[in-house]
């Protein structure tokens, strides 16, 4: 399962409204190679599911990920911060053994 915090849900809903995206759009979460720790998160709106996608819904937010990315994302929570230490989405991932100083990448 992939979870969504209350603040992240509010921000996702706002972004969807601002972009005038319909209900057929979902949040695609994936893990790609890169960053100073080796793996980075990728977050986009999408409306085309792939055959082996894993589909989750938390707090009314539909999240889709490919099977390979799900191995890294299991039990991860999508969060949003608007504080002084940085603004934006971030992931609370219990599978990450370390992350870089900027918080943009991780390793397992």
Biopython code that builds the backbone (N, CA, C, O; Angstrom):
import numpy as np
from Bio.PDB.StructureBuilder import StructureBuilder

atoms = [
    (1, "UNK", "N", (0.845, -1.183, 0.000)),
    (1, "UNK", "CA", (0.000, 0.000, 0.000)),
    (1, "UNK", "C", (0.886, 1.240, 0.000)),
    (1, "UNK", "O", (1.962, 1.246, 0.597)),
    (2, "UNK", "N", (0.427, 2.275, -0.668)),
    (2, "UNK", "CA", (1.052, 3.590, -0.624)),
    (2, "UNK", "C", (0.025, 4.527, -0.002)),
    (2, "UNK", "O", (-1.144, 4.512, -0.388)),
    (3, "UNK", "N", (0.451, 5.337, 0.952)),
    (3, "UNK", "CA", (-0.450, 6.182, 1.719)),
    (3, "UNK", "C", (-0.277, 7.648, 1.346)),
    (3, "UNK", "O", (0.737, 8.041, 0.769)),
    (4, "UNK", "N", (-1.289, 8.456, 1.687)),
    (4, "UNK", "CA", (-1.273, 9.886, 1.410)),
    (4, "UNK", "C", (-1.630, 10.622, 2.696)),
    (4, "UNK", "O", (-2.657, 10.334, 3.312)),
    (5, "UNK", "N", (-0.790, 11.568, 3.105)),
    (5, "UNK", "CA", (-1.087, 12.356, 4.301)),
    (5, "UNK", "C", (-2.200, 13.359, 3.988)),
    (5, "UNK", "O", (-2.523, 13.601, 2.826)),
    (6, "UNK", "N", (-2.775, 13.932, 5.035)),
    (6, "UNK", "CA", (-3.848, 14.921, 4.862)),
    (6, "UNK", "C", (-3.381, 16.117, 4.038)),
    (6, "UNK", "O", (-4.090, 16.559, 3.134)),
    (7, "UNK", "N", (-2.187, 16.648, 4.345)),
    (7, "UNK", "CA", (-1.676, 17.822, 3.621)),
    (7, "UNK", "C", (-1.381, 17.492, 2.163)),
    (7, "UNK", "O", (-1.619, 18.314, 1.278)),
    (8, "UNK", "N", (-0.862, 16.288, 1.912)),
    (8, "UNK", "CA", (-0.580, 15.891, 0.533)),
    (8, "UNK", "C", (-1.878, 15.754, -0.253)),
    (8, "UNK", "O", (-1.934, 16.141, -1.420)),
    (9, "UNK", "N", (-2.922, 15.208, 0.370)),
    (9, "UNK", "CA", (-4.219, 15.084, -0.294)),
    (9, "UNK", "C", (-4.744, 16.463, -0.692)),
    (9, "UNK", "O", (-5.198, 16.661, -1.819)),
    (10, "UNK", "N", (-4.677, 17.408, 0.238)),
    (10, "UNK", "CA", (-5.143, 18.769, -0.060)),
    (10, "UNK", "C", (-4.390, 19.360, -1.250)),
    (10, "UNK", "O", (-4.996, 19.969, -2.132)),
    (11, "UNK", "N", (-3.068, 19.180, -1.273)),
    (11, "UNK", "CA", (-2.253, 19.748, -2.349)),
    (11, "UNK", "C", (-2.525, 19.050, -3.678)),
    (11, "UNK", "O", (-2.610, 19.714, -4.711)),
    (12, "UNK", "N", (-2.663, 17.728, -3.672)),
    (12, "UNK", "CA", (-2.974, 16.994, -4.899)),
    (12, "UNK", "C", (-4.310, 17.458, -5.456)),
    (12, "UNK", "O", (-4.435, 17.697, -6.657)),
    (13, "UNK", "N", (-5.312, 17.585, -4.590)),
    (13, "UNK", "CA", (-6.628, 18.047, -5.026)),
    (13, "UNK", "C", (-6.546, 19.452, -5.617)),
    (13, "UNK", "O", (-7.175, 19.733, -6.637)),
    (14, "UNK", "N", (-5.778, 20.331, -4.983)),
    (14, "UNK", "CA", (-5.616, 21.703, -5.477)),
    (14, "UNK", "C", (-4.931, 21.711, -6.841)),
    (14, "UNK", "O", (-5.371, 22.421, -7.746)),
    (15, "UNK", "N", (-3.862, 20.932, -7.002)),
    (15, "UNK", "CA", (-3.148, 20.875, -8.274)),
    (15, "UNK", "C", (-4.033, 20.322, -9.381)),
    (15, "UNK", "O", (-3.980, 20.793, -10.517)),
    (16, "UNK", "N", (-4.842, 19.329, -9.054)),
    (16, "UNK", "CA", (-5.756, 18.746, -10.042)),
    (16, "UNK", "C", (-6.784, 19.797, -10.499)),
    (16, "UNK", "O", (-7.077, 19.912, -11.689)),
    (17, "UNK", "N", (-7.324, 20.558, -9.536)),
    (17, "UNK", "CA", (-8.286, 21.617, -9.880)),
    (17, "UNK", "C", (-7.611, 22.713, -10.717)),
    (17, "UNK", "O", (-8.157, 23.154, -11.728)),
    (18, "UNK", "N", (-6.420, 23.146, -10.287)),
    (18, "UNK", "CA", (-5.707, 24.215, -10.991)),
    (18, "UNK", "C", (-5.393, 23.834, -12.439)),
    (18, "UNK", "O", (-5.422, 24.682, -13.331)),
    (19, "UNK", "N", (-5.093, 22.554, -12.665)),
    (19, "UNK", "CA", (-4.772, 22.079, -14.015)),
    (19, "UNK", "C", (-6.017, 21.652, -14.785)),
    (19, "UNK", "O", (-5.927, 21.245, -15.943)),
    (20, "UNK", "N", (-7.177, 21.745, -14.139)),
    (20, "UNK", "CA", (-8.452, 21.367, -14.749)),
    (20, "UNK", "C", (-8.424, 19.930, -15.259)),
    (20, "UNK", "O", (-8.838, 19.651, -16.384)),
    (21, "UNK", "N", (-7.928, 19.017, -14.414)),
    (21, "UNK", "CA", (-7.858, 17.601, -14.764)),
    (21, "UNK", "C", (-9.097, 16.883, -14.263)),
    (21, "UNK", "O", (-9.541, 17.115, -13.139)),
    (22, "UNK", "N", (-9.648, 16.026, -15.077)),
    (22, "UNK", "CA", (-10.853, 15.287, -14.726)),
    (22, "UNK", "C", (-10.562, 14.102, -13.819)),
    (22, "UNK", "O", (-9.416, 13.844, -13.450)),
    (23, "UNK", "N", (-11.617, 13.394, -13.471)),
    (23, "UNK", "CA", (-11.510, 12.239, -12.573)),
    (23, "UNK", "C", (-10.735, 11.082, -13.174)),
    (23, "UNK", "O", (-10.306, 10.188, -12.443)),
    (24, "UNK", "N", (-10.542, 11.074, -14.496)),
    (24, "UNK", "CA", (-9.802, 9.974, -15.116)),
    (24, "UNK", "C", (-8.299, 10.072, -14.845)),
    (24, "UNK", "O", (-7.558, 9.127, -15.118)),
    (25, "UNK", "N", (-7.850, 11.197, -14.316)),
    (25, "UNK", "CA", (-6.425, 11.365, -14.001)),
    (25, "UNK", "C", (-6.126, 10.867, -12.594)),
    (25, "UNK", "O", (-6.904, 11.071, -11.661)),
    (26, "UNK", "N", (-4.995, 10.219, -12.468)),
    (26, "UNK", "CA", (-4.527, 9.706, -11.185)),
    (26, "UNK", "C", (-3.089, 10.155, -10.984)),
    (26, "UNK", "O", (-2.465, 10.717, -11.884)),
    (27, "UNK", "N", (-2.584, 9.901, -9.808)),
    (27, "UNK", "CA", (-1.214, 10.267, -9.470)),
    (27, "UNK", "C", (-0.315, 9.061, -9.726)),
    (27, "UNK", "O", (-0.485, 8.013, -9.102)),
    (28, "UNK", "N", (0.638, 9.207, -10.643)),
    (28, "UNK", "CA", (1.588, 8.135, -10.921)),
    (28, "UNK", "C", (2.846, 8.399, -10.102)),
    (28, "UNK", "O", (3.463, 9.460, -10.200)),
    (29, "UNK", "N", (3.210, 7.407, -9.292)),
    (29, "UNK", "CA", (4.389, 7.486, -8.444)),
    (29, "UNK", "C", (5.378, 6.437, -8.942)),
    (29, "UNK", "O", (5.008, 5.279, -9.136)),
    (30, "UNK", "N", (6.621, 6.831, -9.148)),
    (30, "UNK", "CA", (7.615, 5.866, -9.602)),
    (30, "UNK", "C", (8.981, 6.170, -9.003)),
    (30, "UNK", "O", (9.232, 7.251, -8.471)),
    (31, "UNK", "N", (9.839, 5.185, -9.109)),
    (31, "UNK", "CA", (11.222, 5.301, -8.652)),
    (31, "UNK", "C", (12.108, 5.148, -9.872)),
    (31, "UNK", "O", (11.964, 4.195, -10.638)),
    (32, "UNK", "N", (13.027, 6.091, -10.052)),
    (32, "UNK", "CA", (13.951, 6.063, -11.184)),
    (32, "UNK", "C", (15.376, 6.152, -10.670)),
    (32, "UNK", "O", (15.620, 6.657, -9.575)),
    (33, "UNK", "N", (16.309, 5.662, -11.458)),
    (33, "UNK", "CA", (17.715, 5.762, -11.101)),
    (33, "UNK", "C", (18.174, 7.204, -11.198)),
    (33, "UNK", "O", (17.777, 7.933, -12.107)),
    (34, "UNK", "N", (19.023, 7.617, -10.245)),
    (34, "UNK", "CA", (19.560, 8.966, -10.296)),
    (34, "UNK", "C", (19.655, 9.584, -8.919)),
    (34, "UNK", "O", (19.243, 8.990, -7.923)),
    (35, "UNK", "N", (20.197, 10.770, -8.877)),
    (35, "UNK", "CA", (20.371, 11.461, -7.603)),
    (35, "UNK", "C", (21.639, 11.005, -6.918)),
    (35, "UNK", "O", (22.252, 10.018, -7.323)),
    (36, "UNK", "N", (22.028, 11.713, -5.893)),
    (36, "UNK", "CA", (23.300, 11.405, -5.236)),
    (36, "UNK", "C", (23.250, 10.140, -4.394)),
    (36, "UNK", "O", (24.302, 9.617, -4.027)),
    (37, "UNK", "N", (22.059, 9.627, -4.073)),
    (37, "UNK", "CA", (21.973, 8.373, -3.321)),
    (37, "UNK", "C", (21.619, 7.177, -4.189)),
    (37, "UNK", "O", (21.582, 6.048, -3.699)),
    (38, "UNK", "N", (21.358, 7.407, -5.469)),
    (38, "UNK", "CA", (21.140, 6.299, -6.386)),
    (38, "UNK", "C", (19.730, 6.154, -6.938)),
    (38, "UNK", "O", (19.567, 5.730, -8.082)),
    (39, "UNK", "N", (18.704, 6.493, -6.156)),
    (39, "UNK", "CA", (17.314, 6.371, -6.601)),
    (39, "UNK", "C", (16.562, 7.660, -6.302)),
    (39, "UNK", "O", (16.788, 8.298, -5.275)),
    (40, "UNK", "N", (15.666, 8.035, -7.208)),
    (40, "UNK", "CA", (14.868, 9.245, -7.023)),
    (40, "UNK", "C", (13.394, 8.938, -7.240)),
    (40, "UNK", "O", (13.041, 7.992, -7.945)),
    (41, "UNK", "N", (12.546, 9.742, -6.631)),
    (41, "UNK", "CA", (11.114, 9.609, -6.795)),
    (41, "UNK", "C", (10.649, 10.454, -7.970)),
    (41, "UNK", "O", (11.218, 11.507, -8.257)),
    (42, "UNK", "N", (9.614, 9.983, -8.641)),
    (42, "UNK", "CA", (9.007, 10.736, -9.728)),
    (42, "UNK", "C", (7.501, 10.747, -9.480)),
    (42, "UNK", "O", (6.914, 9.721, -9.135)),
    (43, "UNK", "N", (6.885, 11.905, -9.657)),
    (43, "UNK", "CA", (5.473, 12.091, -9.350)),
    (43, "UNK", "C", (4.834, 12.883, -10.486)),
    (43, "UNK", "O", (5.274, 13.990, -10.795)),
    (44, "UNK", "N", (3.793, 12.316, -11.112)),
    (44, "UNK", "CA", (3.119, 12.969, -12.233)),
    (44, "UNK", "C", (1.634, 12.632, -12.209)),
    (44, "UNK", "O", (1.224, 11.639, -11.606)),
    (45, "UNK", "N", (0.832, 13.462, -12.867)),
    (45, "UNK", "CA", (-0.541, 13.080, -13.155)),
    (45, "UNK", "C", (-0.530, 12.297, -14.463)),
    (45, "UNK", "O", (0.228, 12.612, -15.380)),
    (46, "UNK", "N", (-1.371, 11.281, -14.538)),
    (46, "UNK", "CA", (-1.433, 10.412, -15.714)),
    (46, "UNK", "C", (-2.876, 9.958, -15.872)),
    (46, "UNK", "O", (-3.656, 10.010, -14.922)),
    (47, "UNK", "N", (-3.227, 9.514, -17.067)),
    (47, "UNK", "CA", (-4.570, 8.977, -17.277)),
    (47, "UNK", "C", (-4.558, 7.666, -18.049)),
    (47, "UNK", "O", (-5.603, 7.197, -18.500)),
    (48, "UNK", "N", (-3.364, 7.068, -18.204)),
    (48, "UNK", "CA", (-3.254, 5.809, -18.924)),
    (48, "UNK", "C", (-2.553, 4.771, -18.051)),
    (48, "UNK", "O", (-1.341, 4.829, -17.841)),
    (49, "UNK", "N", (-3.337, 3.829, -17.550)),
    (49, "UNK", "CA", (-2.773, 2.748, -16.742)),
    (49, "UNK", "C", (-2.133, 1.711, -17.666)),
    (49, "UNK", "O", (-2.591, 1.486, -18.787)),
    (50, "UNK", "N", (-1.083, 1.098, -17.177)),
    (50, "UNK", "CA", (-0.390, 0.044, -17.902)),
    (50, "UNK", "C", (-0.823, -1.320, -17.343)),
    (50, "UNK", "O", (-1.287, -1.391, -16.204)),
    (51, "UNK", "N", (-0.682, -2.388, -18.112)),
    (51, "UNK", "CA", (-1.200, -3.698, -17.692)),
    (51, "UNK", "C", (-0.699, -4.204, -16.335)),
    (51, "UNK", "O", (-1.462, -4.837, -15.605)),
    (52, "UNK", "N", (0.540, -3.945, -15.987)),
    (52, "UNK", "CA", (1.088, -4.481, -14.730)),
    (52, "UNK", "C", (1.156, -3.438, -13.612)),
    (52, "UNK", "O", (1.833, -3.652, -12.607)),
    (53, "UNK", "N", (0.468, -2.326, -13.780)),
    (53, "UNK", "CA", (0.453, -1.287, -12.754)),
    (53, "UNK", "C", (-0.203, -1.788, -11.476)),
    (53, "UNK", "O", (-1.126, -2.602, -11.506)),
    (54, "UNK", "N", (0.287, -1.291, -10.375)),
    (54, "UNK", "CA", (-0.312, -1.525, -9.070)),
    (54, "UNK", "C", (-1.140, -0.287, -8.741)),
    (54, "UNK", "O", (-0.654, 0.837, -8.868)),
    (55, "UNK", "N", (-2.376, -0.483, -8.323)),
    (55, "UNK", "CA", (-3.300, 0.626, -8.102)),
    (55, "UNK", "C", (-3.711, 0.657, -6.636)),
    (55, "UNK", "O", (-4.079, -0.369, -6.064)),
    (56, "UNK", "N", (-3.646, 1.841, -6.033)),
    (56, "UNK", "CA", (-4.001, 2.039, -4.634)),
    (56, "UNK", "C", (-4.879, 3.283, -4.534)),
    (56, "UNK", "O", (-4.850, 4.152, -5.406)),
    (57, "UNK", "N", (-5.647, 3.352, -3.474)),
    (57, "UNK", "CA", (-6.406, 4.566, -3.197)),
    (57, "UNK", "C", (-6.368, 4.821, -1.706)),
    (57, "UNK", "O", (-6.681, 3.942, -0.903)),
    (58, "UNK", "N", (-5.981, 6.033, -1.343)),
    (58, "UNK", "CA", (-5.950, 6.439, 0.057)),
    (58, "UNK", "C", (-6.505, 7.857, 0.145)),
    (58, "UNK", "O", (-6.080, 8.740, -0.600)),
    (59, "UNK", "N", (-7.431, 8.071, 1.031)),
    (59, "UNK", "CA", (-8.058, 9.380, 1.245)),
    (59, "UNK", "C", (-8.660, 9.952, -0.032)),
    (59, "UNK", "O", (-8.686, 11.168, -0.220)),
    (60, "UNK", "N", (-9.140, 9.081, -0.905)),
    (60, "UNK", "CA", (-9.753, 9.538, -2.148)),
    (60, "UNK", "C", (-8.765, 9.882, -3.243)),
    (60, "UNK", "O", (-9.169, 10.356, -4.305)),
    (61, "UNK", "N", (-7.475, 9.657, -3.012)),
    (61, "UNK", "CA", (-6.448, 9.907, -4.022)),
    (61, "UNK", "C", (-6.054, 8.564, -4.629)),
    (61, "UNK", "O", (-5.613, 7.659, -3.921)),
    (62, "UNK", "N", (-6.215, 8.444, -5.942)),
    (62, "UNK", "CA", (-5.830, 7.226, -6.646)),
    (62, "UNK", "C", (-4.359, 7.331, -7.019)),
    (62, "UNK", "O", (-3.940, 8.269, -7.698)),
    (63, "UNK", "N", (-3.574, 6.340, -6.560)),
    (63, "UNK", "CA", (-2.136, 6.287, -6.836)),
    (63, "UNK", "C", (-1.844, 5.044, -7.658)),
    (63, "UNK", "O", (-2.366, 3.966, -7.374)),
    (64, "UNK", "N", (-1.014, 5.195, -8.671)),
    (64, "UNK", "CA", (-0.649, 4.089, -9.540)),
    (64, "UNK", "C", (0.867, 4.049, -9.635)),
    (64, "UNK", "O", (1.524, 5.083, -9.748)),
    (65, "UNK", "N", (1.412, 2.836, -9.589)),
    (65, "UNK", "CA", (2.856, 2.670, -9.719)),
    (65, "UNK", "C", (3.152, 1.403, -10.507)),
    (65, "UNK", "O", (2.358, 0.462, -10.505)),
    (66, "UNK", "N", (4.281, 1.382, -11.169)),
    (66, "UNK", "CA", (4.676, 0.160, -11.860)),
    (66, "UNK", "C", (5.171, -0.844, -10.827)),
    (66, "UNK", "O", (5.521, -0.473, -9.707)),
    (67, "UNK", "N", (5.197, -2.095, -11.206)),
    (67, "UNK", "CA", (5.530, -3.171, -10.265)),
    (67, "UNK", "C", (6.945, -3.027, -9.696)),
    (67, "UNK", "O", (7.157, -3.252, -8.504)),
    (68, "UNK", "N", (7.902, -2.656, -10.532)),
    (68, "UNK", "CA", (9.278, -2.497, -10.065)),
    (68, "UNK", "C", (9.388, -1.383, -9.019)),
    (68, "UNK", "O", (10.053, -1.552, -7.997)),
    (69, "UNK", "N", (8.742, -0.260, -9.274)),
    (69, "UNK", "CA", (8.778, 0.853, -8.322)),
    (69, "UNK", "C", (8.100, 0.482, -7.012)),
    (69, "UNK", "O", (8.528, 0.911, -5.940)),
    (70, "UNK", "N", (7.040, -0.318, -7.100)),
    (70, "UNK", "CA", (6.313, -0.687, -5.881)),
    (70, "UNK", "C", (7.210, -1.436, -4.902)),
    (70, "UNK", "O", (7.018, -1.333, -3.691)),
    (71, "UNK", "N", (8.178, -2.183, -5.404)),
    (71, "UNK", "CA", (9.103, -2.890, -4.514)),
    (71, "UNK", "C", (9.842, -1.922, -3.595)),
    (71, "UNK", "O", (10.189, -2.279, -2.469)),
    (72, "UNK", "N", (10.085, -0.694, -4.070)),
    (72, "UNK", "CA", (10.750, 0.333, -3.270)),
    (72, "UNK", "C", (9.766, 1.193, -2.473)),
    (72, "UNK", "O", (10.148, 1.827, -1.489)),
    (73, "UNK", "N", (8.494, 1.214, -2.902)),
    (73, "UNK", "CA", (7.513, 2.131, -2.335)),
    (73, "UNK", "C", (6.539, 1.513, -1.337)),
    (73, "UNK", "O", (5.725, 2.227, -0.752)),
    (74, "UNK", "N", (6.608, 0.219, -1.136)),
    (74, "UNK", "CA", (5.669, -0.457, -0.240)),
    (74, "UNK", "C", (5.662, 0.204, 1.144)),
    (74, "UNK", "O", (6.717, 0.378, 1.753)),
    (75, "UNK", "N", (4.489, 0.566, 1.633)),
    (75, "UNK", "CA", (4.272, 1.216, 2.939)),
    (75, "UNK", "C", (4.833, 2.627, 3.033)),
    (75, "UNK", "O", (5.064, 3.131, 4.132)),
    (76, "UNK", "N", (5.054, 3.267, 1.891)),
    (76, "UNK", "CA", (5.537, 4.648, 1.852)),
    (76, "UNK", "C", (4.356, 5.611, 1.955)),
    (76, "UNK", "O", (3.261, 5.313, 1.477)),
    (77, "UNK", "N", (4.583, 6.764, 2.578)),
    (77, "UNK", "CA", (3.566, 7.800, 2.692)),
    (77, "UNK", "C", (4.009, 9.038, 1.911)),
    (77, "UNK", "O", (5.109, 9.554, 2.106)),
    (78, "UNK", "N", (3.131, 9.498, 1.029)),
    (78, "UNK", "CA", (3.360, 10.753, 0.321)),
    (78, "UNK", "C", (2.951, 11.886, 1.249)),
    (78, "UNK", "O", (1.829, 11.913, 1.754)),
    (79, "UNK", "N", (3.866, 12.819, 1.470)),
    (79, "UNK", "CA", (3.610, 13.934, 2.369)),
    (79, "UNK", "C", (3.845, 15.243, 1.629)),
    (79, "UNK", "O", (4.458, 15.262, 0.562)),
    (80, "UNK", "N", (3.352, 16.339, 2.205)),
    (80, "UNK", "CA", (3.580, 17.663, 1.642)),
    (80, "UNK", "C", (3.961, 18.604, 2.765)),
    (80, "UNK", "O", (3.347, 18.605, 3.832)),
    (81, "UNK", "N", (4.986, 19.408, 2.509)),
    (81, "UNK", "CA", (5.447, 20.377, 3.497)),
    (81, "UNK", "C", (5.430, 21.760, 2.877)),
    (81, "UNK", "O", (5.810, 21.940, 1.720)),
    (82, "UNK", "N", (4.987, 22.732, 3.652)),
    (82, "UNK", "CA", (5.045, 24.113, 3.172)),
    (82, "UNK", "C", (5.764, 24.991, 4.186)),
    (82, "UNK", "O", (5.497, 26.188, 4.290)),
    (83, "UNK", "N", (6.670, 24.386, 4.924)),
    (83, "UNK", "CA", (7.391, 25.099, 5.969)),
    (83, "UNK", "C", (8.653, 25.774, 5.479)),
    (83, "UNK", "O", (8.946, 25.781, 4.284)),
    (84, "UNK", "N", (9.395, 26.338, 6.408)),
    (84, "UNK", "CA", (10.620, 27.066, 6.093)),
    (84, "UNK", "C", (11.750, 26.155, 5.626)),
    (84, "UNK", "O", (12.659, 26.610, 4.931)),
    (85, "UNK", "N", (11.710, 24.881, 5.994)),
    (85, "UNK", "CA", (12.776, 23.947, 5.622)),
    (85, "UNK", "C", (12.596, 23.376, 4.228)),
    (85, "UNK", "O", (13.321, 22.459, 3.841)),
    (86, "UNK", "N", (11.674, 23.884, 3.489)),
    (86, "UNK", "CA", (11.445, 23.400, 2.132)),
    (86, "UNK", "C", (9.977, 23.180, 1.879)),
    (86, "UNK", "O", (9.227, 22.765, 2.763)),
    (87, "UNK", "N", (9.581, 23.463, 0.662)),
    (87, "UNK", "CA", (8.192, 23.343, 0.281)),
    (87, "UNK", "C", (8.076, 22.311, -0.824)),
    (87, "UNK", "O", (8.845, 22.330, -1.785)),
    (88, "UNK", "N", (7.119, 21.413, -0.687)),
    (88, "UNK", "CA", (6.883, 20.451, -1.751)),
    (88, "UNK", "C", (6.544, 19.077, -1.215)),
    (88, "UNK", "O", (6.464, 18.847, -0.009)),
    (89, "UNK", "N", (6.350, 18.176, -2.155)),
    (89, "UNK", "CA", (6.059, 16.789, -1.814)),
    (89, "UNK", "C", (7.340, 16.085, -1.394)),
    (89, "UNK", "O", (8.417, 16.366, -1.921)),
    (90, "UNK", "N", (7.214, 15.178, -0.451)),
    (90, "UNK", "CA", (8.311, 14.305, -0.086)),
    (90, "UNK", "C", (7.722, 12.976, 0.358)),
    (90, "UNK", "O", (6.522, 12.869, 0.608)),
    (91, "UNK", "N", (8.571, 11.975, 0.454)),
    (91, "UNK", "CA", (8.128, 10.629, 0.759)),
    (91, "UNK", "C", (8.713, 10.175, 2.082)),
    (91, "UNK", "O", (9.907, 10.336, 2.335)),
    (92, "UNK", "N", (7.870, 9.609, 2.917)),
    (92, "UNK", "CA", (8.318, 8.971, 4.146)),
    (92, "UNK", "C", (8.371, 7.478, 3.837)),
    (92, "UNK", "O", (7.354, 6.786, 3.853)),
    (93, "UNK", "N", (9.584, 7.001, 3.556)),
    (93, "UNK", "CA", (9.767, 5.645, 3.045)),
    (93, "UNK", "C", (10.514, 4.780, 4.057)),
    (93, "UNK", "O", (11.707, 4.984, 4.278)),
    (94, "UNK", "N", (9.825, 3.812, 4.677)),
    (94, "UNK", "CA", (10.487, 2.950, 5.654)),
    (94, "UNK", "C", (11.499, 1.992, 5.024)),
    (94, "UNK", "O", (12.285, 1.371, 5.740)),
    (95, "UNK", "N", (11.490, 1.865, 3.704)),
    (95, "UNK", "CA", (12.408, 0.963, 3.008)),
    (95, "UNK", "C", (13.756, 1.603, 2.711)),
    (95, "UNK", "O", (14.715, 0.904, 2.385)),
    (96, "UNK", "N", (13.838, 2.925, 2.820)),
    (96, "UNK", "CA", (15.078, 3.636, 2.498)),
    (96, "UNK", "C", (16.083, 3.472, 3.635)),
    (96, "UNK", "O", (15.777, 3.745, 4.796)),
    (97, "UNK", "N", (17.272, 3.026, 3.287)),
    (97, "UNK", "CA", (18.324, 2.877, 4.297)),
    (97, "UNK", "C", (19.066, 4.188, 4.532)),
    (97, "UNK", "O", (19.621, 4.411, 5.608)),
    (98, "UNK", "N", (19.073, 5.057, 3.514)),
    (98, "UNK", "CA", (19.678, 6.373, 3.660)),
    (98, "UNK", "C", (19.117, 7.279, 2.573)),
    (98, "UNK", "O", (18.599, 6.813, 1.558)),
    (99, "UNK", "N", (19.232, 8.577, 2.806)),
    (99, "UNK", "CA", (18.838, 9.548, 1.790)),
    (99, "UNK", "C", (19.880, 10.638, 1.732)),
    (99, "UNK", "O", (20.678, 10.795, 2.657)),
    (100, "UNK", "N", (19.877, 11.388, 0.656)),
    (100, "UNK", "CA", (20.869, 12.447, 0.512)),
    (100, "UNK", "C", (20.485, 13.643, 1.365)),
    (100, "UNK", "O", (19.380, 13.702, 1.904)),
    (101, "UNK", "N", (21.389, 14.584, 1.485)),
    (101, "UNK", "CA", (21.158, 15.748, 2.309)),
    (101, "UNK", "C", (20.005, 16.618, 1.841)),
    (101, "UNK", "O", (19.335, 17.249, 2.659)),
    (102, "UNK", "N", (19.766, 16.661, 0.548)),
    (102, "UNK", "CA", (18.684, 17.504, 0.021)),
    (102, "UNK", "C", (17.339, 16.770, 0.061)),
    (102, "UNK", "O", (16.299, 17.393, -0.148)),
    (103, "UNK", "N", (17.342, 15.455, 0.325)),
    (103, "UNK", "CA", (16.108, 14.702, 0.446)),
    (103, "UNK", "C", (15.492, 14.311, -0.885)),
    (103, "UNK", "O", (14.369, 13.808, -0.915)),
    (104, "UNK", "N", (16.201, 14.530, -1.988)),
    (104, "UNK", "CA", (15.653, 14.226, -3.306)),
    (104, "UNK", "C", (15.902, 12.791, -3.757)),
    (104, "UNK", "O", (15.242, 12.314, -4.681)),
    (105, "UNK", "N", (16.834, 12.101, -3.129)),
    (105, "UNK", "CA", (17.114, 10.730, -3.542)),
    (105, "UNK", "C", (17.345, 9.852, -2.319)),
    (105, "UNK", "O", (17.506, 10.341, -1.201)),
    (106, "UNK", "N", (17.358, 8.533, -2.562)),
    (106, "UNK", "CA", (17.480, 7.585, -1.454)),
    (106, "UNK", "C", (18.171, 6.313, -1.930)),
    (106, "UNK", "O", (18.392, 6.117, -3.124)),
    (107, "UNK", "N", (18.502, 5.465, -0.982)),
    (107, "UNK", "CA", (19.078, 4.150, -1.274)),
    (107, "UNK", "C", (18.380, 3.124, -0.391)),
    (107, "UNK", "O", (17.841, 3.459, 0.664)),
    (108, "UNK", "N", (18.395, 1.880, -0.830)),
    (108, "UNK", "CA", (17.805, 0.797, -0.031)),
    (108, "UNK", "C", (18.867, -0.220, 0.320)),
    (108, "UNK", "O", (18.576, -1.211, 0.990)),
]
sb = StructureBuilder()
sb.init_structure("model")
sb.init_model(0)
sb.init_chain("A")
sb.init_seg("    ")
for serial, (resi, resn, name, xyz) in enumerate(atoms, 1):
    if name == "N":
        sb.init_residue(resn, " ", resi, " ")
    sb.init_atom(name, np.array(xyz, "f"), 0.0, 1.0, " ", f" {name:<3s}", serial, name[0])
structure = sb.get_structure()
